[in-house]
């Protein structure tokens, strides 16, 4: 595991900080566009303004954001011409981190259209402790926020919650197969756990809020086995505070890294996922599958359906009584523990299994050349962005820094391998024994 970061820097082609600095110093205005998993939103929102290597103090930066919290589309503008840096990110699904970089061709994704009238003039604000000019972009229809303005632009790098081999899913009538990766590097950056969450109306057998589900129960629910036999929440010994006991299953569509990780970890037994109903109709007398194209939609699905269950990024804030539940008694992030790496104890110690590496996906060939033909210096900026992402964990209360993690897995399904980390922070916080028990 300790070789992960040296291997990453080697794959980035970082001969040395001097070479990167020279290339960037010689470059004019540069743009870096990324797309893929929702986890990448956090780097787009927090890494750029906080890191002076990426966004220096020569001018107050400007950030354009879509209206979601956190925003799915972001554009940062740092510095001024002739050394202006523009960083864009578009959060869609993990599969886009691969397929938006086709072999021997360029591709585009939908980024914020900051020139639209739906992006108001930027006003002073504070983001991640830094003074910025901020514009929240949204479109109103009949008084309701429906979308942020977008425009298609070239993709320079991708991001994925999973390895490409895990993107082998059928859901809501769409089947995807693992995308081609022979021309790409998949570079692990941080361990990202996901959470299981239920709606406000779901209760345990005693009548209190439901706080734990077993892997066996989750497999039966997400496969539809309970519902196909006419079962509902009470079949599993749980309940709801409504007269209707139906299990409303909030699902992600094929291409989601959150769904792919669920398949590779929670639903690891072969064949379980073949029973997911490919439509939004009833699987059986006791459930309804609602498929969601983004993590923001998944959040709404869980919050708006009291009898729901779903899965989403662990750092998501739920409201209205919707809440996360433990899996076999373990949490991705335990708010009862000391802030920082202690909170991710169950992930770092191999007890919580619903996690995967978040990866930056890049072309093996330089993007300054064909087929993208980006401006000279763009590859150097991408190298710098990746190197800063590796040493910066934007969500230390939720994501597990790999230098403080006691398990690794080469594939998303595992198995876990145990080791003793030798990183600078290895002795900080709660430790684990070799068998995974917590010291």
DRENDO-1510 file (C-alpha; in Angstrom, 1 decimal, always signed):
<recs>
REC; n; res; u; v; w
REC; 1; UNK; +0.0; +0.0; +0.0 .
REC; 2; UNK; +2.8; +2.4; +0.8 .
REC; 3; UNK; +3.9; +2.1; -2.9 .
REC; 4; UNK; +0.6; +3.6; -4.1 .
REC; 5; UNK; +1.7; +7.2; -3.9 .
REC; 6; UNK; +5.2; +6.8; -5.4 .
REC; 7; UNK; +3.5; +4.8; -8.2 .
REC; 8; UNK; +1.0; +7.6; -8.6 .
REC; 9; UNK; +3.6; +10.3; -8.9 .
REC; 10; UNK; +5.5; +8.1; -11.4 .
REC; 11; UNK; +2.4; +7.6; -13.5 .
REC; 12; UNK; +1.8; +11.4; -13.5 .
REC; 13; UNK; +5.2; +11.9; -15.1 .
REC; 14; UNK; +6.3; +14.3; -12.3 .
REC; 15; UNK; +10.0; +14.4; -13.0 .
REC; 16; UNK; +10.3; +17.1; -10.3 .
REC; 17; UNK; +8.7; +20.2; -9.0 .
REC; 18; UNK; +11.1; +22.4; -11.0 .
REC; 19; UNK; +10.0; +20.9; -14.3 .
REC; 20; UNK; +6.3; +21.4; -13.5 .
REC; 21; UNK; +7.0; +25.0; -12.3 .
REC; 22; UNK; +8.9; +25.9; -15.5 .
REC; 23; UNK; +6.2; +24.5; -17.7 .
REC; 24; UNK; +3.5; +26.5; -15.9 .
REC; 25; UNK; +5.6; +29.6; -15.7 .
REC; 26; UNK; +6.1; +29.5; -19.5 .
REC; 27; UNK; +2.4; +28.9; -20.1 .
REC; 28; UNK; -0.3; +31.5; -20.7 .
REC; 29; UNK; -3.9; +31.2; -19.6 .
REC; 30; UNK; -4.8; +27.5; -18.9 .
REC; 31; UNK; -8.0; +25.6; -18.5 .
REC; 32; UNK; -8.5; +22.2; -16.8 .
REC; 33; UNK; -11.9; +20.5; -17.2 .
REC; 34; UNK; -12.8; +17.3; -15.3 .
REC; 35; UNK; -15.9; +15.1; -15.2 .
REC; 36; UNK; -17.1; +12.0; -13.5 .
REC; 37; UNK; -18.1; +10.9; -10.0 .
REC; 38; UNK; -19.9; +13.1; -7.4 .
REC; 39; UNK; -17.0; +12.7; -5.0 .
REC; 40; UNK; -14.9; +14.9; -7.3 .
REC; 41; UNK; -17.2; +17.8; -6.4 .
REC; 42; UNK; -15.4; +18.1; -3.0 .
REC; 43; UNK; -12.0; +18.6; -4.7 .
REC; 44; UNK; -13.5; +21.1; -7.1 .
REC; 45; UNK; -15.1; +23.0; -4.2 .
REC; 46; UNK; -12.3; +22.8; -1.6 .
REC; 47; UNK; -8.9; +22.0; -3.1 .
REC; 48; UNK; -8.7; +24.9; -5.5 .
REC; 49; UNK; -9.4; +27.8; -3.2 .
REC; 50; UNK; -7.4; +26.3; -0.3 .
REC; 51; UNK; -4.2; +25.5; -2.3 .
REC; 52; UNK; -2.0; +28.4; -3.2 .
REC; 53; UNK; -0.1; +26.2; -5.7 .
REC; 54; UNK; -3.3; +26.0; -7.7 .
REC; 55; UNK; -5.0; +29.3; -6.9 .
REC; 56; UNK; -2.6; +32.0; -5.7 .
REC; 57; UNK; -3.2; +35.3; -4.0 .
REC; 58; UNK; -2.5; +37.5; -7.0 .
REC; 59; UNK; -6.2; +38.2; -7.3 .
REC; 60; UNK; -9.5; +37.4; -5.5 .
REC; 61; UNK; -10.7; +34.2; -7.3 .
REC; 62; UNK; -14.2; +33.9; -8.8 .
REC; 63; UNK; -16.3; +30.8; -8.5 .
REC; 64; UNK; -19.4; +29.9; -10.5 .
REC; 65; UNK; -21.5; +27.1; -9.0 .
REC; 66; UNK; -24.7; +25.3; -9.8 .
REC; 67; UNK; -27.4; +25.6; -7.2 .
REC; 68; UNK; -27.2; +22.1; -5.7 .
REC; 69; UNK; -25.5; +21.7; -2.3 .
REC; 70; UNK; -22.8; +20.6; -2.8 .
REC; 71; UNK; -22.8; +21.9; -6.4 .
REC; 72; UNK; -22.6; +19.4; -9.3 .
REC; 73; UNK; -20.9; +21.9; -11.6 .
REC; 74; UNK; -18.2; +24.3; -10.6 .
REC; 75; UNK; -15.9; +26.8; -12.4 .
REC; 76; UNK; -13.0; +28.5; -10.6 .
REC; 77; UNK; -11.2; +31.4; -12.1 .
REC; 78; UNK; -7.8; +32.1; -10.5 .
REC; 79; UNK; -5.3; +34.8; -11.3 .
REC; 80; UNK; -5.4; +37.2; -14.2 .
REC; 81; UNK; -4.3; +37.1; -17.8 .
REC; 82; UNK; -1.6; +36.1; -19.0 .
REC; 83; UNK; -1.5; +33.6; -16.1 .
REC; 84; UNK; -5.2; +32.9; -15.5 .
REC; 85; UNK; -6.1; +29.4; -14.4 .
REC; 86; UNK; -9.7; +28.0; -14.9 .
REC; 87; UNK; -10.7; +24.8; -13.2 .
REC; 88; UNK; -14.1; +23.2; -14.2 .
REC; 89; UNK; -15.8; +20.1; -12.8 .
REC; 90; UNK; -19.0; +18.4; -13.9 .
REC; 91; UNK; -20.3; +15.7; -11.5 .
REC; 92; UNK; -22.4; +13.1; -13.3 .
REC; 93; UNK; -21.4; +9.4; -12.9 .
REC; 94; UNK; -18.2; +7.4; -12.5 .
REC; 95; UNK; -18.5; +5.9; -15.9 .
REC; 96; UNK; -18.1; +9.3; -17.5 .
REC; 97; UNK; -14.6; +9.5; -15.9 .
REC; 98; UNK; -13.6; +6.8; -18.4 .
REC; 99; UNK; -15.9; +7.1; -21.5 .
REC; 100; UNK; -15.5; +10.9; -21.8 .
REC; 101; UNK; -11.8; +10.2; -22.7 .
REC; 102; UNK; -12.2; +7.8; -25.6 .
REC; 103; UNK; -9.1; +6.1; -27.2 .
REC; 104; UNK; -7.7; +8.2; -30.0 .
REC; 105; UNK; -10.5; +10.8; -29.9 .
REC; 106; UNK; -11.6; +13.8; -27.8 .
REC; 107; UNK; -15.0; +14.1; -26.1 .
REC; 108; UNK; -17.1; +16.7; -24.3 .
REC; 109; UNK; -19.1; +17.0; -21.2 .
REC; 110; UNK; -21.7; +19.6; -20.0 .
REC; 111; UNK; -20.1; +22.3; -17.9 .
REC; 112; UNK; -21.5; +25.5; -16.4 .
REC; 113; UNK; -22.4; +28.1; -19.0 .
REC; 114; UNK; -21.2; +31.1; -17.0 .
REC; 115; UNK; -22.2; +33.5; -19.9 .
REC; 116; UNK; -25.9; +32.6; -19.5 .
REC; 117; UNK; -28.3; +35.1; -17.9 .
REC; 118; UNK; -28.9; +32.3; -15.3 .
REC; 119; UNK; -25.5; +33.0; -13.8 .
REC; 120; UNK; -25.8; +36.3; -12.0 .
REC; 121; UNK; -22.9; +38.7; -11.4 .
REC; 122; UNK; -20.5; +37.4; -8.8 .
REC; 123; UNK; -20.6; +39.0; -5.3 .
REC; 124; UNK; -18.2; +38.8; -2.4 .
REC; 125; UNK; -18.4; +35.6; -0.3 .
REC; 126; UNK; -16.2; +33.2; +1.7 .
REC; 127; UNK; -15.5; +29.7; +0.5 .
REC; 128; UNK; -13.3; +27.3; +2.5 .
REC; 129; UNK; -12.0; +30.3; +4.5 .
REC; 130; UNK; -11.0; +32.3; +1.5 .
REC; 131; UNK; -12.5; +35.6; +0.2 .
REC; 132; UNK; -13.9; +35.0; -3.2 .
REC; 133; UNK; -16.4; +36.4; -5.7 .
REC; 134; UNK; -19.2; +33.9; -6.0 .
REC; 135; UNK; -22.1; +33.4; -8.5 .
REC; 136; UNK; -24.8; +30.7; -7.9 .
REC; 137; UNK; -26.2; +29.7; -11.3 .
REC; 138; UNK; -29.7; +28.3; -11.7 .
REC; 139; UNK; -32.7; +28.4; -14.0 .
REC; 140; UNK; -36.3; +29.0; -12.8 .
REC; 141; UNK; -39.3; +27.6; -14.5 .
REC; 142; UNK; -42.7; +28.6; -13.1 .
REC; 143; UNK; -40.9; +29.8; -9.9 .
REC; 144; UNK; -39.1; +26.4; -9.4 .
REC; 145; UNK; -35.4; +25.9; -9.7 .
REC; 146; UNK; -35.0; +23.2; -12.4 .
REC; 147; UNK; -31.5; +23.3; -13.7 .
REC; 148; UNK; -28.2; +25.3; -14.1 .
REC; 149; UNK; -27.2; +26.5; -17.6 .
REC; 150; UNK; -24.7; +24.3; -19.3 .
REC; 151; UNK; -22.5; +24.2; -22.4 .
REC; 152; UNK; -20.5; +21.3; -23.8 .
REC; 153; UNK; -16.7; +21.6; -23.6 .
REC; 154; UNK; -13.6; +19.3; -24.0 .
REC; 155; UNK; -12.7; +16.9; -21.1 .
REC; 156; UNK; -9.1; +16.9; -19.8 .
REC; 157; UNK; -9.4; +14.3; -17.0 .
REC; 158; UNK; -11.9; +12.0; -15.4 .
REC; 159; UNK; -12.8; +10.9; -11.9 .
REC; 160; UNK; -14.3; +7.7; -10.7 .
REC; 161; UNK; -15.4; +6.1; -7.4 .
REC; 162; UNK; -14.5; +2.7; -8.7 .
REC; 163; UNK; -12.2; +0.8; -11.0 .
REC; 164; UNK; -13.5; +0.4; -14.6 .
REC; 165; UNK; -13.9; -3.4; -14.0 .
REC; 166; UNK; -16.7; -2.7; -11.5 .
REC; 167; UNK; -18.8; -0.8; -14.0 .
REC; 168; UNK; -20.7; -3.9; -15.1 .
REC; 169; UNK; -24.3; -3.1; -14.1 .
REC; 170; UNK; -27.8; -3.5; -15.4 .
REC; 171; UNK; -30.4; -1.1; -13.9 .
REC; 172; UNK; -33.5; +0.6; -15.1 .
REC; 173; UNK; -33.3; -1.1; -18.4 .
REC; 174; UNK; -29.8; +0.1; -19.1 .
REC; 175; UNK; -26.8; -2.2; -19.2 .
REC; 176; UNK; -23.2; -0.9; -19.1 .
REC; 177; UNK; -20.0; -2.9; -19.5 .
REC; 178; UNK; -16.6; -2.0; -18.3 .
REC; 179; UNK; -15.2; +0.8; -20.5 .
REC; 180; UNK; -11.9; +0.6; -22.4 .
REC; 181; UNK; -9.0; +1.6; -20.2 .
REC; 182; UNK; -5.9; +0.5; -22.2 .
REC; 183; UNK; -5.1; +4.2; -23.0 .
REC; 184; UNK; -5.8; +5.5; -19.5 .
REC; 185; UNK; -4.2; +5.6; -16.1 .
REC; 186; UNK; -6.4; +5.0; -13.0 .
REC; 187; UNK; -4.7; +6.7; -10.1 .
REC; 188; UNK; -6.1; +6.1; -6.5 .
REC; 189; UNK; -6.2; +9.2; -4.4 .
REC; 190; UNK; -8.3; +8.6; -1.2 .
REC; 191; UNK; -10.6; +5.9; +0.2 .
REC; 192; UNK; -14.2; +7.1; +0.0 .
REC; 193; UNK; -17.0; +5.3; +1.9 .
REC; 194; UNK; -20.7; +5.4; +1.1 .
REC; 195; UNK; -23.6; +5.2; +3.4 .
REC; 196; UNK; -26.9; +3.4; +3.6 .
REC; 197; UNK; -29.7; +5.8; +4.5 .
REC; 198; UNK; -33.5; +5.4; +5.2 .
REC; 199; UNK; -36.4; +7.8; +5.1 .
REC; 200; UNK; -37.9; +9.6; +8.1 .
REC; 201; UNK; -40.7; +7.1; +8.6 .
REC; 202; UNK; -38.6; +3.9; +8.9 .
REC; 203; UNK; -38.5; +2.5; +12.4 .
REC; 204; UNK; -37.0; -0.4; +14.3 .
REC; 205; UNK; -39.1; -3.1; +15.8 .
REC; 206; UNK; -39.2; -1.2; +19.1 .
REC; 207; UNK; -40.6; +1.9; +17.5 .
REC; 208; UNK; -37.5; +4.0; +17.6 .
REC; 209; UNK; -35.6; +5.2; +14.6 .
REC; 210; UNK; -34.0; +2.3; +12.7 .
REC; 211; UNK; -30.2; +2.5; +13.2 .
REC; 212; UNK; -28.7; -0.7; +11.8 .
REC; 213; UNK; -29.2; -3.2; +9.0 .
REC; 214; UNK; -27.3; -6.3; +8.3 .
REC; 215; UNK; -25.7; -7.2; +5.0 .
REC; 216; UNK; -28.2; -10.0; +4.6 .
REC; 217; UNK; -31.1; -7.7; +5.0 .
REC; 218; UNK; -29.7; -5.2; +2.5 .
REC; 219; UNK; -29.2; -7.9; -0.1 .
REC; 220; UNK; -32.8; -9.1; +0.4 .
REC; 221; UNK; -34.1; -5.5; +0.0 .
REC; 222; UNK; -32.0; -4.3; -2.9 .
REC; 223; UNK; -32.5; -7.5; -4.8 .
REC; 224; UNK; -36.2; -7.4; -4.3 .
REC; 225; UNK; -36.4; -10.8; -2.7 .
REC; 226; UNK; -38.4; -9.6; +0.3 .
REC; 227; UNK; -40.8; -7.6; -1.9 .
REC; 228; UNK; -41.3; -10.3; -4.5 .
REC; 229; UNK; -42.7; -12.6; -1.8 .
REC; 230; UNK; -45.2; -9.8; -0.7 .
REC; 231; UNK; -43.0; -8.6; +2.2 .
REC; 232; UNK; -42.5; -5.1; +3.4 .
REC; 233; UNK; -40.5; -3.4; +6.3 .
REC; 234; UNK; -42.4; -5.5; +8.9 .
REC; 235; UNK; -41.2; -8.8; +7.2 .
REC; 236; UNK; -37.7; -8.0; +8.4 .
REC; 237; UNK; -38.8; -7.1; +11.9 .
REC; 238; UNK; -38.8; -3.4; +11.3 .
REC; 239; UNK; -41.7; -0.9; +10.9 .
REC; 240; UNK; -42.8; +2.5; +9.7 .
REC; 241; UNK; -44.7; +5.3; +11.4 .
REC; 242; UNK; -47.1; +5.3; +8.5 .
REC; 243; UNK; -50.0; +2.9; +7.8 .
REC; 244; UNK; -48.3; +1.9; +4.5 .
REC; 245; UNK; -45.3; -0.4; +5.2 .
REC; 246; UNK; -44.1; -0.5; +1.6 .
REC; 247; UNK; -40.3; -0.5; +1.1 .
REC; 248; UNK; -39.5; +2.3; -1.3 .
REC; 249; UNK; -36.1; +1.6; -2.8 .
REC; 250; UNK; -34.2; +4.6; -4.1 .
REC; 251; UNK; -31.7; +3.3; -6.7 .
REC; 252; UNK; -29.0; +4.9; -8.9 .
REC; 253; UNK; -28.9; +4.3; -12.6 .
REC; 254; UNK; -26.2; +2.2; -14.3 .
REC; 255; UNK; -22.9; +4.1; -14.5 .
REC; 256; UNK; -23.0; +5.3; -10.9 .
REC; 257; UNK; -19.9; +4.4; -8.9 .
REC; 258; UNK; -22.0; +4.4; -5.7 .
REC; 259; UNK; -24.2; +1.7; -7.3 .
REC; 260; UNK; -21.1; -0.2; -8.6 .
REC; 261; UNK; -19.5; -0.2; -5.2 .
REC; 262; UNK; -22.7; -1.5; -3.6 .
REC; 263; UNK; -22.7; -4.3; -6.1 .
REC; 264; UNK; -19.1; -5.1; -5.4 .
REC; 265; UNK; -19.3; -5.0; -1.6 .
REC; 266; UNK; -22.7; -5.3; +0.0 .
REC; 267; UNK; -24.2; -7.3; -2.9 .
REC; 268; UNK; -21.1; -9.3; -3.4 .
REC; 269; UNK; -22.8; -12.7; -3.7 .
REC; 270; UNK; -23.1; -13.6; -7.4 .
REC; 271; UNK; -26.6; -13.2; -8.8 .
REC; 272; UNK; -28.1; -10.9; -6.3 .
REC; 273; UNK; -28.2; -7.9; -8.6 .
REC; 274; UNK; -29.8; -9.8; -11.4 .
REC; 275; UNK; -33.2; -9.4; -9.7 .
REC; 276; UNK; -33.1; -5.5; -9.7 .
REC; 277; UNK; -36.2; -4.5; -11.6 .
REC; 278; UNK; -35.3; -2.7; -14.8 .
REC; 279; UNK; -38.3; -0.3; -14.6 .
REC; 280; UNK; -39.8; +2.0; -12.0 .
REC; 281; UNK; -42.8; -0.4; -11.6 .
REC; 282; UNK; -43.5; -2.6; -8.6 .
REC; 283; UNK; -41.0; -5.4; -8.2 .
REC; 284; UNK; -43.6; -7.2; -6.0 .
REC; 285; UNK; -46.5; -6.3; -3.8 .
REC; 286; UNK; -44.3; -4.5; -1.3 .
REC; 287; UNK; -41.8; -2.2; -3.0 .
REC; 288; UNK; -41.2; +0.5; -5.5 .
REC; 289; UNK; -37.8; +1.1; -7.3 .
REC; 290; UNK; -37.1; +4.7; -8.1 .
REC; 291; UNK; -34.0; +5.2; -10.2 .
REC; 292; UNK; -32.0; +8.4; -9.8 .
REC; 293; UNK; -29.4; +9.7; -12.3 .
REC; 294; UNK; -27.3; +11.7; -9.7 .
REC; 295; UNK; -26.5; +11.7; -6.1 .
REC; 296; UNK; -28.5; +14.9; -5.7 .
REC; 297; UNK; -31.6; +13.1; -7.0 .
REC; 298; UNK; -30.9; +10.2; -4.7 .
REC; 299; UNK; -30.8; +12.6; -1.7 .
REC; 300; UNK; -34.2; +14.0; -2.7 .
REC; 301; UNK; -35.6; +10.5; -3.2 .
REC; 302; UNK; -34.7; +9.5; +0.3 .
REC; 303; UNK; -35.8; +12.7; +1.9 .
REC; 304; UNK; -39.1; +12.9; +0.0 .
REC; 305; UNK; -40.2; +9.2; +0.7 .
REC; 306; UNK; -40.7; +8.4; +4.4 .
REC; 307; UNK; -40.5; +4.6; +3.8 .
REC; 308; UNK; -37.4; +4.8; +1.6 .
REC; 309; UNK; -34.0; +3.2; +1.7 .
REC; 310; UNK; -31.0; +4.2; -0.6 .
REC; 311; UNK; -27.3; +4.7; -0.8 .
REC; 312; UNK; -25.2; +7.8; -1.3 .
REC; 313; UNK; -22.0; +9.7; -0.5 .
REC; 314; UNK; -21.2; +9.5; +3.2 .
REC; 315; UNK; -20.6; +13.2; +3.5 .
REC; 316; UNK; -24.2; +14.0; +2.3 .
REC; 317; UNK; -26.2; +16.0; +4.9 .
REC; 318; UNK; -29.8; +14.6; +5.1 .
REC; 319; UNK; -32.7; +16.6; +6.5 .
REC; 320; UNK; -36.3; +16.0; +7.6 .
REC; 321; UNK; -35.6; +12.9; +9.6 .
REC; 322; UNK; -33.9; +10.9; +6.9 .
REC; 323; UNK; -30.7; +9.4; +8.3 .
REC; 324; UNK; -27.9; +6.9; +7.8 .
REC; 325; UNK; -27.9; +3.5; +9.3 .
REC; 326; UNK; -25.0; +1.3; +10.4 .
REC; 327; UNK; -24.1; -1.9; +8.4 .
REC; 328; UNK; -23.6; -4.8; +10.7 .
REC; 329; UNK; -23.1; -2.3; +13.5 .
REC; 330; UNK; -20.3; -0.3; +11.8 .
REC; 331; UNK; -20.4; +3.3; +10.4 .
REC; 332; UNK; -18.5; +4.9; +7.5 .
REC; 333; UNK; -18.0; +8.0; +9.7 .
REC; 334; UNK; -18.8; +7.9; +13.4 .
REC; 335; UNK; -19.9; +11.4; +14.7 .
REC; 336; UNK; -19.4; +10.1; +18.3 .
REC; 337; UNK; -15.7; +9.9; +17.8 .
REC; 338; UNK; -13.0; +12.7; +17.8 .
REC; 339; UNK; -13.1; +14.8; +14.6 .
REC; 340; UNK; -10.6; +13.8; +12.0 .
REC; 341; UNK; -9.2; +10.4; +11.2 .
REC; 342; UNK; -10.7; +8.8; +14.3 .
REC; 343; UNK; -14.2; +9.1; +12.8 .
REC; 344; UNK; -13.3; +6.9; +9.9 .
REC; 345; UNK; -12.1; +4.2; +12.2 .
REC; 346; UNK; -14.4; +1.5; +10.9 .
REC; 347; UNK; -13.3; +2.0; +7.3 .
REC; 348; UNK; -9.6; +2.2; +8.2 .
REC; 349; UNK; -9.8; -0.9; +10.3 .
REC; 350; UNK; -11.6; -3.0; +7.7 .
REC; 351; UNK; -14.9; -3.3; +9.6 .
REC; 352; UNK; -17.1; -1.2; +7.3 .
REC; 353; UNK; -17.0; -2.7; +3.8 .
REC; 354; UNK; -19.0; -0.2; +1.7 .
REC; 355; UNK; -16.1; +1.9; +0.3 .
REC; 356; UNK; -13.8; +2.2; -2.7 .
REC; 357; UNK; -10.9; +4.2; -3.8 .
REC; 358; UNK; -11.6; +7.6; -5.5 .
REC; 359; UNK; -9.5; +7.8; -8.6 .
REC; 360; UNK; -8.3; +10.4; -11.0 .
REC; 361; UNK; -8.4; +9.0; -14.5 .
REC; 362; UNK; -5.9; +10.4; -17.1 .
REC; 363; UNK; -4.7; +9.6; -20.6 .
REC; 364; UNK; -1.4; +7.9; -20.9 .
REC; 365; UNK; -0.4; +10.3; -23.7 .
REC; 366; UNK; +0.0; +14.0; -22.9 .
REC; 367; UNK; -3.1; +16.0; -23.4 .
REC; 368; UNK; -1.1; +18.9; -24.8 .
REC; 369; UNK; -0.9; +16.8; -28.0 .
REC; 370; UNK; -3.4; +14.9; -30.1 .
REC; 371; UNK; -6.2; +14.1; -29.9 .
REC; 372; UNK; -7.1; +16.9; -27.4 .
REC; 373; UNK; -4.4; +19.4; -28.4 .
REC; 374; UNK; -4.8; +21.4; -25.2 .
REC; 375; UNK; -2.8; +24.6; -24.7 .
REC; 376; UNK; +0.9; +24.0; -23.9 .
REC; 377; UNK; +1.2; +23.7; -20.2 .
REC; 378; UNK; -2.2; +22.0; -19.6 .
REC; 379; UNK; -0.5; +18.6; -18.9 .
REC; 380; UNK; +1.8; +20.3; -16.3 .
REC; 381; UNK; -1.2; +21.9; -14.6 .
REC; 382; UNK; -3.0; +18.5; -14.6 .
REC; 383; UNK; +0.1; +16.9; -13.0 .
REC; 384; UNK; +0.1; +19.6; -10.3 .
REC; 385; UNK; -3.6; +19.2; -9.7 .
REC; 386; UNK; -3.2; +15.5; -9.1 .
REC; 387; UNK; -0.2; +15.8; -6.9 .
REC; 388; UNK; -2.0; +18.3; -4.7 .
REC; 389; UNK; -5.1; +16.1; -4.5 .
REC; 390; UNK; -3.0; +13.2; -3.2 .
REC; 391; UNK; -1.7; +15.2; -0.2 .
REC; 392; UNK; -5.0; +17.0; +0.5 .
REC; 393; UNK; -8.0; +15.2; +2.0 .
REC; 394; UNK; -10.9; +17.7; +1.7 .
REC; 395; UNK; -13.2; +15.7; +4.0 .
REC; 396; UNK; -11.0; +14.2; +6.8 .
REC; 397; UNK; -14.1; +13.5; +8.9 .
REC; 398; UNK; -15.6; +11.3; +6.2 .
REC; 399; UNK; -12.8; +10.1; +3.8 .
REC; 400; UNK; -10.0; +7.8; +4.8 .
REC; 401; UNK; -6.5; +9.1; +4.0 .
REC; 402; UNK; -4.6; +6.1; +2.7 .
REC; 403; UNK; -1.5; +6.9; +4.9 .
REC; 404; UNK; -3.7; +6.2; +7.9 .
REC; 405; UNK; -5.6; +3.2; +6.6 .
REC; 406; UNK; -4.8; -0.3; +7.8 .
REC; 407; UNK; -6.4; -2.2; +4.9 .
REC; 408; UNK; -6.2; -2.1; +1.1 .
REC; 409; UNK; -7.9; -3.8; -1.7 .
REC; 410; UNK; -6.7; -4.0; -5.3 .
REC; 411; UNK; -10.2; -4.5; -6.7 .
REC; 412; UNK; -13.3; -2.8; -5.4 .
REC; 413; UNK; -14.8; -6.1; -4.3 .
REC; 414; UNK; -11.8; -6.9; -2.2 .
REC; 415; UNK; -10.6; -8.9; -0.4 .
REC; 416; UNK; -9.0; -6.6; +2.2 .
REC; 417; UNK; -5.3; -7.0; +2.7 .
REC; 418; UNK; -3.8; -5.9; +6.1 .
REC; 419; UNK; -0.7; -3.9; +6.5 .
REC; 420; UNK; +1.0; -1.4; +8.9 .
REC; 421; UNK; +1.1; +2.1; +7.4 .
REC; 422; UNK; +4.4; +3.9; +7.6 .
REC; 423; UNK; +3.1; +7.3; +6.6 .
REC; 424; UNK; +3.7; +10.4; +8.7 .
REC; 425; UNK; +0.3; +10.1; +10.3 .
REC; 426; UNK; +0.3; +6.4; +10.9 .
REC; 427; UNK; +0.5; +6.7; +14.7 .
REC; 428; UNK; -2.2; +9.3; +15.0 .
REC; 429; UNK; -5.6; +8.5; +16.2 .
REC; 430; UNK; -7.2; +5.1; +16.8 .
REC; 431; UNK; -5.2; +2.1; +15.6 .
REC; 432; UNK; -6.1; -1.4; +14.6 .
REC; 433; UNK; -4.5; -4.8; +15.3 .
REC; 434; UNK; -3.6; -7.1; +12.4 .
REC; 435; UNK; -6.9; -8.9; +12.6 .
REC; 436; UNK; -8.9; -5.6; +12.3 .
REC; 437; UNK; -9.9; -5.3; +15.9 .
REC; 438; UNK; -9.7; -1.8; +17.3 .
REC; 439; UNK; -7.1; -0.8; +19.9 .
</recs>
